[in-house]
């Protein structure tokens, strides 16, 4: 995530409050379109097999067992 975009959004929010609510300034000078937008890359998602692979590698002798769902 972009630190610059976060900083711009914070600055814009502070100046918006100063302009509209508190009327300390006549207008918000933050007017750069898209400056607060972020376009992060999508995070990789593990498959079910990848999640259980470390538990399967440990085997029953390690004392760890693969979850079997809800047991009541």
C-alpha positions in Angstrom: 0.0 0.0 0.0 1.2 3.4 -0.8 2.3 5.6 2.1 1.9 8.7 -0.1 -1.7 7.8 -0.9 -2.5 7.3 2.7 -0.8 10.6 3.7 -2.7 12.4 1.0 -6.1 11.0 2.2 -5.3 12.1 5.7 -4.3 15.6 4.7 -7.4 15.9 2.5 -9.7 14.8 5.3 -8.1 17.3 7.8 -8.3 20.1 5.3 -11.9 19.1 4.4 -12.9 19.5 8.1 -11.1 22.8 8.3 -12.9 24.1 5.2 -16.4 22.7 5.7 -17.0 22.1 9.4 -14.7 24.6 11.1 -14.6 27.2 8.3 -11.0 28.0 9.1 -10.1 28.0 5.4 -12.3 29.0 2.5 -11.7 25.9 0.3 -9.8 22.6 0.5 -6.6 22.9 -1.6 -6.3 19.1 -2.1 -7.6 18.7 -5.6 -5.4 16.1 -7.2 -7.6 13.4 -8.8 -6.6 9.9 -7.9 -3.9 10.9 -5.5 -5.5 9.0 -2.7 -6.2 5.9 -4.8 -4.3 2.6 -4.3 -4.2 -0.4 -6.5 -2.5 -3.1 -4.6 -1.5 -6.4 -6.2 -3.7 -9.4 -5.4 -2.3 -11.6 -2.7 -1.8 -15.3 -3.5 -4.2 -17.7 -2.1 -3.2 -21.2 -0.9 -5.1 -24.3 -2.1 -6.6 -26.7 0.4 -3.8 -29.2 -0.4 -1.1 -26.6 0.3 -2.7 -25.8 3.7 -2.7 -29.4 4.8 0.7 -30.4 3.3 2.8 -29.4 6.3 0.5 -31.4 8.7 0.7 -34.4 6.4 4.5 -34.2 6.2 4.7 -34.4 10.0 2.9 -37.8 10.0 1.2 -39.5 12.9 4.4 -40.1 14.8 4.8 -36.4 15.3 1.6 -36.2 17.4 -0.1 -33.9 15.0 -3.2 -34.9 13.3 -5.0 -33.5 10.3 -8.3 -31.7 11.3 -11.3 -33.8 10.5 -14.1 -31.2 10.8 -16.3 -30.3 13.6 -16.7 -32.9 16.4 -19.4 -32.6 19.0 
